[in-house]
Amino acid sequence: MTINCKDIGVIPYNLASGDGFQVTFDVSTWLGATDTIASVVYSATDGRGTDVTATALDATKHTATPTVIKPWVKGPAAGSNKHYTVKMVITTAAAMTKAFYIKFSVR
């Protein structure tokens, strides 16, 4: 799944417990012609606002290039809250900062 930074909205994706997938965010439009990604901080919260970063994301599989970020989202344990938000905070080489979000549900 690829999302350009100019895309706005929620992309429906049903994620079963134990499943995982990578989302590609091309942020080159936001970065402009000369800026690059310096760092990305990933986090996740459930529908109650509880931090679920450790169970909803697989930090060992996140990747990034100078203009693309690829977080790895995984399905949480069965019986846990069903709605999640993944937040990616990007800081650029020119010291701009912006947050991008993915919302998903466990079926």
N, CA, C and O atoms as a GROMACS GRO file, in nm:
protein
  428
    1MET      N    1   0.085  -0.116   0.000
    1MET     CA    2   0.000   0.000   0.000
    1MET      C    3   0.090   0.123   0.000
    1MET      O    4   0.178   0.134   0.085
    2THR      N    5   0.070   0.214  -0.092
    2THR     CA    6   0.148   0.336  -0.100
    2THR      C    7   0.057   0.456  -0.084
    2THR      O    8  -0.049   0.463  -0.146
    3ILE      N    9   0.098   0.551  -0.001
    3ILE     CA   10   0.021   0.672   0.024
    3ILE      C   11   0.112   0.791   0.001
    3ILE      O   12   0.221   0.798   0.057
    4ASN      N   13   0.068   0.885  -0.080
    4ASN     CA   14   0.143   1.009  -0.099
    4ASN      C   15   0.105   1.106   0.011
    4ASN      O   16  -0.008   1.102   0.060
    5CYS      N   17   0.196   1.193   0.051
    5CYS     CA   18   0.168   1.284   0.162
    5CYS      C   19   0.055   1.380   0.130
    5CYS      O   20  -0.001   1.439   0.223
    6LYS      N   21   0.020   1.399   0.004
    6LYS     CA   22  -0.091   1.487  -0.029
    6LYS      C   23  -0.225   1.416  -0.011
    6LYS      O   24  -0.329   1.482  -0.012
    7ASP      N   25  -0.225   1.282   0.004
    7ASP     CA   26  -0.348   1.207   0.026
    7ASP      C   27  -0.400   1.231   0.166
    7ASP      O   28  -0.324   1.231   0.263
    8ILE      N   29  -0.530   1.251   0.177
    8ILE     CA   30  -0.593   1.274   0.307
    8ILE      C   31  -0.708   1.176   0.319
    8ILE      O   32  -0.782   1.154   0.223
    9GLY      N   33  -0.724   1.118   0.437
    9GLY     CA   34  -0.836   1.028   0.459
    9GLY      C   35  -0.791   0.902   0.527
    9GLY      O   36  -0.673   0.881   0.554
   10VAL      N   37  -0.888   0.818   0.556
   10VAL     CA   38  -0.862   0.692   0.623
   10VAL      C   39  -0.871   0.581   0.519
   10VAL      O   40  -0.967   0.574   0.443
   11ILE      N   41  -0.772   0.496   0.516
   11ILE     CA   42  -0.770   0.384   0.422
   11ILE      C   43  -0.819   0.260   0.496
   11ILE      O   44  -0.757   0.220   0.595
   12PRO      N   45  -0.928   0.199   0.451
   12PRO     CA   46  -0.978   0.080   0.522
   12PRO      C   47  -0.887  -0.040   0.499
   12PRO      O   48  -0.850  -0.071   0.386
   13TYR      N   49  -0.850  -0.106   0.607
   13TYR     CA   50  -0.768  -0.226   0.599
   13TYR      C   51  -0.800  -0.309   0.721
   13TYR      O   52  -0.774  -0.265   0.833
   14ASN      N   53  -0.856  -0.429   0.703
   14ASN     CA   54  -0.887  -0.516   0.816
   14ASN      C   55  -0.763  -0.596   0.851
   14ASN      O   56  -0.704  -0.661   0.766
   15LEU      N   57  -0.724  -0.590   0.977
   15LEU     CA   58  -0.602  -0.654   1.023
   15LEU      C   59  -0.636  -0.754   1.132
   15LEU      O   60  -0.683  -0.716   1.240
   16ALA      N   61  -0.612  -0.882   1.106
   16ALA     CA   62  -0.639  -0.986   1.204
   16ALA      C   63  -0.523  -0.996   1.302
   16ALA      O   64  -0.410  -0.958   1.270
   17SER      N   65  -0.552  -1.048   1.420
   17SER     CA   66  -0.448  -1.068   1.520
   17SER      C   67  -0.337  -1.154   1.460
   17SER      O   68  -0.363  -1.260   1.403
   18GLY      N   69  -0.213  -1.109   1.473
   18GLY     CA   70  -0.098  -1.181   1.420
   18GLY      C   71  -0.058  -1.142   1.279
   18GLY      O   72   0.053  -1.172   1.236
   19ASP      N   73  -0.148  -1.074   1.205
   19ASP     CA   74  -0.113  -1.025   1.071
   19ASP      C   75  -0.020  -0.906   1.082
   19ASP      O   76  -0.007  -0.846   1.189
   20GLY      N   77   0.044  -0.871   0.973
   20GLY     CA   78   0.126  -0.752   0.969
   20GLY      C   79   0.140  -0.703   0.826
   20GLY      O   80   0.124  -0.781   0.732
   21PHE      N   81   0.169  -0.576   0.809
   21PHE     CA   82   0.188  -0.521   0.676
   21PHE      C   83   0.270  -0.393   0.685
   21PHE      O   84   0.277  -0.329   0.790
   22GLN      N   85   0.332  -0.359   0.574
   22GLN     CA   86   0.410  -0.236   0.566
   22GLN      C   87   0.335  -0.137   0.478
   22GLN      O   88   0.281  -0.173   0.374
   23VAL      N   89   0.333  -0.010   0.521
   23VAL     CA   90   0.270   0.096   0.443
   23VAL      C   91   0.382   0.188   0.395
   23VAL      O   92   0.471   0.224   0.472
   24THR      N   93   0.378   0.226   0.269
   24THR     CA   94   0.478   0.315   0.212
   24THR      C   95   0.422   0.456   0.203
   24THR      O   96   0.321   0.479   0.136
   25PHE      N   97   0.487   0.551   0.269
   25PHE     CA   98   0.450   0.692   0.263
   25PHE      C   99   0.558   0.768   0.186
   25PHE      O  100   0.670   0.782   0.233
   26ASP      N  101   0.522   0.814   0.068
   26ASP     CA  102   0.613   0.896  -0.011
   26ASP      C  103   0.589   1.041   0.029
   26ASP      O  104   0.485   1.098  -0.003
   27VAL      N  105   0.684   1.101   0.100
   27VAL     CA  106   0.667   1.238   0.149
   27VAL      C  107   0.749   1.338   0.068
   27VAL      O  108   0.776   1.450   0.114
   28SER      N  109   0.788   1.299  -0.053
   28SER     CA  110   0.871   1.386  -0.135
   28SER      C  111   0.800   1.517  -0.170
   28SER      O  112   0.865   1.621  -0.180
   29THR      N  113   0.668   1.514  -0.189
   29THR     CA  114   0.594   1.637  -0.219
   29THR      C  115   0.604   1.735  -0.104
   29THR      O  116   0.625   1.854  -0.125
   30TRP      N  117   0.590   1.686   0.018
   30TRP     CA  118   0.601   1.771   0.136
   30TRP      C  119   0.744   1.820   0.156
   30TRP      O  120   0.766   1.935   0.194
   31LEU      N  121   0.842   1.734   0.128
   31LEU     CA  122   0.981   1.770   0.149
   31LEU      C  123   1.031   1.877   0.052
   31LEU      O  124   1.116   1.958   0.087
   32GLY      N  125   0.979   1.876  -0.068
   32GLY     CA  126   1.030   1.968  -0.168
   32GLY      C  127   1.150   1.908  -0.241
   32GLY      O  128   1.184   1.791  -0.220
   33ALA      N  129   1.213   1.987  -0.324
   33ALA     CA  130   1.318   1.936  -0.412
   33ALA      C  131   1.450   1.906  -0.343
   33ALA      O  132   1.526   1.823  -0.391
   34THR      N  133   1.479   1.973  -0.231
   34THR     CA  134   1.613   1.958  -0.173
   34THR      C  135   1.617   1.900  -0.032
   34THR      O  136   1.725   1.863   0.013
   35ASP      N  137   1.506   1.892   0.038
   35ASP     CA  138   1.506   1.844   0.176
   35ASP      C  139   1.497   1.691   0.181
   35ASP      O  140   1.451   1.629   0.085
   36THR      N  141   1.541   1.631   0.290
   36THR     CA  142   1.535   1.486   0.309
   36THR      C  143   1.491   1.455   0.451
   36THR      O  144   1.492   1.541   0.539
   37ILE      N  145   1.453   1.330   0.473
   37ILE     CA  146   1.413   1.284   0.606
   37ILE      C  147   1.538   1.267   0.691
   37ILE      O  148   1.633   1.201   0.650
   38ALA      N  149   1.538   1.328   0.810
   38ALA     CA  150   1.649   1.312   0.903
   38ALA      C  151   1.618   1.206   1.008
   38ALA      O  152   1.706   1.130   1.047
   39SER      N  153   1.491   1.201   1.054
   39SER     CA  154   1.452   1.101   1.153
   39SER      C  155   1.302   1.082   1.149
   39SER      O  156   1.227   1.169   1.105
   40VAL      N  157   1.259   0.964   1.198
   40VAL     CA  158   1.116   0.933   1.209
   40VAL      C  159   1.094   0.870   1.346
   40VAL      O  160   1.169   0.780   1.386
   41VAL      N  161   0.992   0.915   1.418
   41VAL     CA  162   0.954   0.856   1.545
   41VAL      C  163   0.816   0.794   1.526
   41VAL      O  164   0.722   0.863   1.488
   42TYR      N  165   0.804   0.665   1.552
   42TYR     CA  166   0.678   0.592   1.535
   42TYR      C  167   0.614   0.568   1.672
   42TYR      O  168   0.684   0.538   1.769
   43SER      N  169   0.481   0.581   1.678
   43SER     CA  170   0.408   0.546   1.800
   43SER      C  171   0.269   0.501   1.761
   43SER      O  172   0.224   0.527   1.649
   44ALA      N  173   0.199   0.434   1.854
   44ALA     CA  174   0.062   0.388   1.827
   44ALA      C  175  -0.020   0.397   1.955
   44ALA      O  176   0.030   0.371   2.064
   45THR      N  177  -0.146   0.434   1.939
   45THR     CA  178  -0.241   0.436   2.051
   45THR      C  179  -0.366   0.360   2.010
   45THR      O  180  -0.398   0.350   1.891
   46ASP      N  181  -0.437   0.306   2.109
   46ASP     CA  182  -0.562   0.238   2.080
   46ASP      C  183  -0.678   0.337   2.090
   46ASP      O  184  -0.657   0.456   2.114
   47GLY      N  185  -0.800   0.288   2.074
   47GLY     CA  186  -0.919   0.372   2.076
   47GLY      C  187  -0.943   0.443   2.208
   47GLY      O  188  -1.020   0.539   2.213
   48ARG      N  189  -0.879   0.397   2.314
   48ARG     CA  190  -0.892   0.462   2.445
   48ARG      C  191  -0.778   0.559   2.473
   48ARG      O  192  -0.774   0.624   2.577
   49GLY      N  193  -0.682   0.568   2.378
   49GLY     CA  194  -0.568   0.658   2.396
   49GLY      C  195  -0.450   0.593   2.466
   49GLY      O  196  -0.353   0.661   2.498
   50THR      N  197  -0.457   0.463   2.490
   50THR     CA  198  -0.349   0.390   2.556
   50THR      C  199  -0.234   0.365   2.458
   50THR      O  200  -0.258   0.331   2.343
   51ASP      N  201  -0.112   0.382   2.503
   51ASP     CA  202   0.005   0.357   2.419
   51ASP      C  203   0.017   0.207   2.391
   51ASP      O  204   0.030   0.127   2.484
   52VAL      N  205   0.011   0.170   2.263
   52VAL     CA  206   0.024   0.030   2.221
   52VAL      C  207   0.137   0.013   2.119
   52VAL      O  208   0.135  -0.079   2.037
   53THR      N  209   0.234   0.102   2.125
   53THR     CA  210   0.345   0.101   2.029
   53THR      C  211   0.412  -0.036   2.025
   53THR      O  212   0.441  -0.087   1.916
   54ALA      N  213   0.438  -0.095   2.139
   54ALA     CA  214   0.510  -0.222   2.145
   54ALA      C  215   0.431  -0.338   2.084
   54ALA      O  216   0.491  -0.432   2.032
   55THR      N  217   0.299  -0.333   2.089
   55THR     CA  218   0.218  -0.444   2.038
   55THR      C  219   0.160  -0.418   1.900
   55THR      O  220   0.126  -0.514   1.831
   56ALA      N  221   0.148  -0.294   1.857
   56ALA     CA  222   0.085  -0.263   1.727
   56ALA      C  223   0.187  -0.236   1.617
   56ALA      O  224   0.150  -0.232   1.499
   57LEU      N  225   0.314  -0.216   1.653
   57LEU     CA  226   0.418  -0.187   1.554
   57LEU      C  227   0.534  -0.285   1.571
   57LEU      O  228   0.560  -0.332   1.682
   58ASP      N  229   0.602  -0.314   1.462
   58ASP     CA  230   0.722  -0.397   1.468
   58ASP      C  231   0.842  -0.310   1.431
   58ASP      O  232   0.874  -0.295   1.313
   59ALA      N  233   0.907  -0.255   1.531
   59ALA     CA  234   1.017  -0.160   1.509
   59ALA      C  235   1.133  -0.221   1.432
   59ALA      O  236   1.208  -0.149   1.367
   60THR      N  237   1.148  -0.353   1.437
   60THR     CA  238   1.258  -0.417   1.366
   60THR      C  239   1.237  -0.417   1.214
   60THR      O  240   1.331  -0.444   1.139
   61LYS      N  241   1.114  -0.388   1.169
   61LYS     CA  242   1.083  -0.392   1.026
   61LYS      C  243   1.057  -0.255   0.965
   61LYS      O  244   1.036  -0.246   0.844
   62HIS      N  245   1.056  -0.147   1.044
   62HIS     CA  246   1.040  -0.012   0.987
   62HIS      C  247   1.160   0.019   0.898
   62HIS      O  248   1.273  -0.016   0.931
   63THR      N  249   1.135   0.085   0.784
   63THR     CA  250   1.244   0.131   0.700
   63THR      C  251   1.215   0.273   0.652
   63THR      O  252   1.102   0.319   0.658
   64ALA      N  253   1.319   0.340   0.605
   64ALA     CA  254   1.303   0.475   0.551
   64ALA      C  255   1.415   0.502   0.452
   64ALA      O  256   1.525   0.448   0.463
   65THR      N  257   1.384   0.587   0.354
   65THR     CA  258   1.483   0.638   0.261
   65THR      C  259   1.484   0.790   0.279
   65THR      O  260   1.412   0.839   0.366
   66PRO      N  261   1.561   0.864   0.203
   66PRO     CA  262   1.558   1.010   0.220
   66PRO      C  263   1.423   1.075   0.193
   66PRO      O  264   1.400   1.188   0.237
   67THR      N  265   1.330   1.006   0.120
   67THR     CA  266   1.200   1.067   0.090
   67THR      C  267   1.080   0.976   0.118
   67THR      O  268   0.966   1.017   0.094
   68VAL      N  269   1.103   0.855   0.167
   68VAL     CA  270   0.994   0.758   0.188
   68VAL      C  271   1.008   0.695   0.326
   68VAL      O  272   1.118   0.658   0.368
   69ILE      N  273   0.894   0.682   0.397
   69ILE     CA  274   0.894   0.609   0.524
   69ILE      C  275   0.803   0.487   0.509
   69ILE      O  276   0.702   0.490   0.439
   70LYS      N  277   0.843   0.377   0.576
   70LYS     CA  278   0.768   0.253   0.566
   70LYS      C  279   0.751   0.190   0.705
   70LYS      O  280   0.832   0.107   0.747
   71PRO      N  281   0.646   0.230   0.777
   71PRO     CA  282   0.620   0.168   0.907
   71PRO      C  283   0.563   0.027   0.889
   71PRO      O  284   0.495   0.000   0.791
   72TRP      N  285   0.592  -0.061   0.984
   72TRP     CA  286   0.540  -0.197   0.983
   72TRP      C  287   0.435  -0.206   1.094
   72TRP      O  288   0.466  -0.192   1.212
   73VAL      N  289   0.310  -0.230   1.053
   73VAL     CA  290   0.196  -0.238   1.145
   73VAL      C  291   0.161  -0.384   1.165
   73VAL      O  292   0.160  -0.461   1.068
   74LYS      N  293   0.133  -0.425   1.289
   74LYS     CA  294   0.095  -0.564   1.313
   74LYS      C  295  -0.034  -0.570   1.394
   74LYS      O  296  -0.067  -0.477   1.467
   75GLY      N  297  -0.106  -0.681   1.378
   75GLY     CA  298  -0.231  -0.700   1.450
   75GLY      C  299  -0.204  -0.727   1.597
   75GLY      O  300  -0.118  -0.808   1.630
   76PRO      N  301  -0.277  -0.661   1.687
   76PRO     CA  302  -0.259  -0.683   1.831
   76PRO      C  303  -0.322  -0.814   1.875
   76PRO      O  304  -0.387  -0.883   1.797
   77ALA      N  305  -0.302  -0.848   1.999
   77ALA     CA  306  -0.356  -0.972   2.055
   77ALA      C  307  -0.507  -0.973   2.048
   77ALA      O  308  -0.573  -0.870   2.061
   78ALA      N  309  -0.563  -1.092   2.026
   78ALA     CA  310  -0.708  -1.107   2.023
   78ALA      C  311  -0.768  -1.059   2.155
   78ALA      O  312  -0.710  -1.082   2.261
   79GLY      N  313  -0.882  -0.994   2.147
   79GLY     CA  314  -0.951  -0.948   2.267
   79GLY      C  315  -0.911  -0.809   2.310
   79GLY      O  316  -0.974  -0.753   2.401
   80SER      N  317  -0.810  -0.750   2.249
   80SER     CA  318  -0.769  -0.615   2.285
   80SER      C  319  -0.856  -0.514   2.208
   80SER      O  320  -0.938  -0.552   2.125
   81ASN      N  321  -0.836  -0.386   2.238
   81ASN     CA  322  -0.914  -0.282   2.173
   81ASN      C  323  -0.901  -0.293   2.022
   81ASN      O  324  -0.792  -0.324   1.972
   82LYS      N  325  -1.007  -0.269   1.949
   82LYS     CA  326  -1.012  -0.297   1.806
   82LYS      C  327  -0.970  -0.184   1.714
   82LYS      O  328  -0.954  -0.207   1.594
   83HIS      N  329  -0.951  -0.062   1.764
   83HIS     CA  330  -0.919   0.052   1.678
   83HIS      C  331  -0.786   0.115   1.720
   83HIS      O  332  -0.764   0.138   1.839
   84TYR      N  333  -0.699   0.142   1.622
   84TYR     CA  334  -0.565   0.191   1.650
   84TYR      C  335  -0.529   0.308   1.560
   84TYR      O  336  -0.577   0.318   1.447
   85THR      N  337  -0.443   0.395   1.611
   85THR     CA  338  -0.387   0.504   1.532
   85THR      C  339  -0.236   0.497   1.541
   85THR      O  340  -0.180   0.494   1.651
   86VAL      N  341  -0.171   0.494   1.426
   86VAL     CA  342  -0.024   0.495   1.419
   86VAL      C  343   0.017   0.637   1.383
   86VAL      O  344  -0.033   0.695   1.286
   87LYS      N  345   0.110   0.692   1.460
   87LYS     CA  346   0.159   0.828   1.437
   87LYS      C  347   0.306   0.820   1.398
   87LYS      O  348   0.384   0.751   1.462
   88MET      N  349   0.342   0.892   1.290
   88MET     CA  350   0.480   0.899   1.246
   88MET      C  351   0.520   1.046   1.245
   88MET      O  352   0.465   1.125   1.168
   89VAL      N  353   0.615   1.083   1.328
   89VAL     CA  354   0.661   1.221   1.334
   89VAL      C  355   0.794   1.228   1.260
   89VAL      O  356   0.893   1.166   1.301
   90ILE      N  357   0.796   1.303   1.151
   90ILE     CA  358   0.915   1.315   1.067
   90ILE      C  359   0.983   1.448   1.094
   90ILE      O  360   0.919   1.553   1.096
   91THR      N  361   1.113   1.442   1.114
   91THR     CA  362   1.195   1.563   1.120
   91THR      C  363   1.287   1.560   0.999
   91THR      O  364   1.348   1.457   0.969
   92THR      N  365   1.296   1.671   0.930
   92THR     CA  366   1.375   1.676   0.807
   92THR      C  367   1.513   1.735   0.832
   92THR      O  368   1.540   1.789   0.940
   93ALA      N  369   1.598   1.724   0.733
   93ALA     CA  370   1.732   1.781   0.742
   93ALA      C  371   1.727   1.932   0.759
   93ALA      O  372   1.818   1.992   0.816
   94ALA      N  373   1.620   1.995   0.709
   94ALA     CA  374   1.603   2.141   0.723
   94ALA      C  375   1.526   2.177   0.851
   94ALA      O  376   1.482   2.290   0.867
   95ALA      N  377   1.510   2.080   0.941
   95ALA     CA  378   1.448   2.099   1.072
   95ALA      C  379   1.298   2.129   1.066
   95ALA      O  380   1.245   2.193   1.156
   96MET      N  381   1.228   2.083   0.961
   96MET     CA  382   1.082   2.088   0.960
   96MET      C  383   1.032   1.962   1.028
   96MET      O  384   1.096   1.857   1.020
   97THR      N  385   0.917   1.971   1.093
   97THR     CA  386   0.857   1.855   1.159
   97THR      C  387   0.710   1.845   1.120
   97THR      O  388   0.639   1.945   1.115
   98LYS      N  389   0.666   1.723   1.092
   98LYS     CA  390   0.526   1.700   1.057
   98LYS      C  391   0.487   1.560   1.103
   98LYS      O  392   0.568   1.468   1.101
   99ALA      N  393   0.361   1.546   1.144
   99ALA     CA  394   0.308   1.416   1.185
   99ALA      C  395   0.215   1.363   1.077
   99ALA      O  396   0.136   1.437   1.020
  100PHE      N  397   0.225   1.233   1.049
  100PHE     CA  398   0.135   1.162   0.959
  100PHE      C  399   0.070   1.050   1.039
  100PHE      O  400   0.132   0.996   1.131
  101TYR      N  401  -0.055   1.015   1.005
  101TYR     CA  402  -0.131   0.918   1.083
  101TYR      C  403  -0.189   0.809   0.994
  101TYR      O  404  -0.227   0.834   0.879
  102ILE      N  405  -0.196   0.686   1.049
  102ILE     CA  406  -0.271   0.574   0.989
  102ILE      C  407  -0.371   0.529   1.094
  102ILE      O  408  -0.335   0.515   1.211
  103LYS      N  409  -0.495   0.508   1.054
  103LYS     CA  410  -0.596   0.451   1.145
  103LYS      C  411  -0.631   0.313   1.092
  103LYS      O  412  -0.652   0.296   0.972
  104PHE      N  413  -0.638   0.213   1.182
  104PHE     CA  414  -0.677   0.079   1.139
  104PHE      C  415  -0.753   0.007   1.248
  104PHE      O  416  -0.750   0.047   1.364
  105SER      N  417  -0.822  -0.101   1.208
  105SER     CA  418  -0.902  -0.180   1.300
  105SER      C  419  -0.866  -0.327   1.287
  105SER      O  420  -0.823  -0.373   1.182
  106VAL      N  421  -0.883  -0.399   1.396
  106VAL     CA  422  -0.861  -0.543   1.399
  106VAL      C  423  -0.995  -0.610   1.381
  106VAL      O  424  -1.092  -0.576   1.450
  107ARG      N  425  -1.003  -0.705   1.288
  107ARG     CA  426  -1.130  -0.774   1.265
  107ARG      C  427  -1.146  -0.890   1.359
  107ARG      O  428  -1.247  -0.960   1.355
   0.00000   0.00000   0.00000
